[in-house]
Amino acid sequence: MNTIHLTTKCGDVIGRDAPDGWIFEGIPYAYAERFEYPVAVTDFGGSFDATKKPLEFPQDNTYIDDSKRFYTREFRRGESFEYAESPLTLNIITPKEPKSCPVLIFIHGGGFHTGKQSEHPAGTCFEYAKRGVILVSVSYRLNVFALYRCGNYYLYDQLCAIKWIKDNISDYGGDAENLSLIGQSAGAMSIFQLMYTDALAGSIKRAIMMSGAGFLPSLLAGYTKDKSDAFWDRIMHAAGCENDEQLKAVSTETLWRAWWDEASKPGNFRYIQPGIDGKMIPGLPSEIKKKGSLLDIPLMIGVTSQDMIFPLLVFNKAKSFALWSCRRKRKKVFLYFFDRVLPGNLYKAYHSSDLWYMFGNMDKCWRAFGEDDHALRDLMIDSVVRFIREDDPGWCAFTSAERKLRYFNTHGDEYVRPRDCLGTLLRNSFIERGPY
């Protein structure tokens, strides 16, 4: 293995010198005590070896066999992982000899209870490095550790990561003044939630949201800490604890299993989603919009035609938010509709299928991707790079007068209007459902 050595503000770092760039895995950006806010890392305490797979945050397949789940087989096939509550880590992938490169920060999905920074599609992707862009993948707290008593600790982790990247990425050849976010599913929702406050003001230039823009479940209406206390009390007692201090001391597995058993019961779905904490999510989405305080930056928003549990809802949320932004003369919003049928599977453009094309790690997939797939991959990645560099992905913005979405199915130059998507979305919502 060829290595690369960097001197950074936090200490010396050893990474891998790969054919298409440099990769630094498992860089610790924060330490986080259970149910406490993260504390940023300022010193590695010596030379840090970033040539090994990173620690991931404890989740479903840490404790149960989920090998038959669709997304496990799709994104984690043949991989093994190690887990720990702390530290929280980053993967940083750069061009060789990088100098003031734009930076793309990826926040993975997984429904706020699972997901990994180094899953196949994005975790070790060099496609952006080959195009002169630094890609950073972020780990963050999940499930009970992220959501306990409406603490929304995962948002504080993500914000801490963004601030750490802004403070330190120049040591890795990045331009700290040109940071962009990209998130998928829960990662896209996280970006949308972070935009509710001024926490990102001055740090992020633009954002890409894949299958999650404009989307906070309506079940969140009224979900605040006081209304969730009974749910969390049951978890505390199931873990054999009488108070929060005792709960902080139980084993990771004991706490996770207590949460899993309670979260799996009917009627508790709302409490395994983000809640209104009065800080990071200060109020209902409708209230935030009326105040006009939502961060105003250029946005690129995508949906897939077989998206999530109800594709039509995901599509309408994205479209409605784009129209809302346009009518208030906010920065441009660019929409895309991903409708590619992937080879080798019963499902079509399932939720998260666009990850293979947006990051391009197709050699890590079991599917027999062809020339057209690789051409579409290049088109989508090149669109992201252009958006990062020019605030314009190469197609027209979605407006009240020009309601068009970029249509990604082949590598041709195609557009589609919302009404043209309706039949596909209705069929996929009720008949040809995705893997959910």
Order of alpha helices (4+ residues) and beta strands (2+ residues): beta-beta-beta-beta-beta-alpha-alpha-beta-beta-beta-alpha-alpha-beta-alpha-beta-alpha-alpha-alpha-alpha-beta-alpha-beta-alpha-alpha-beta-beta-alpha
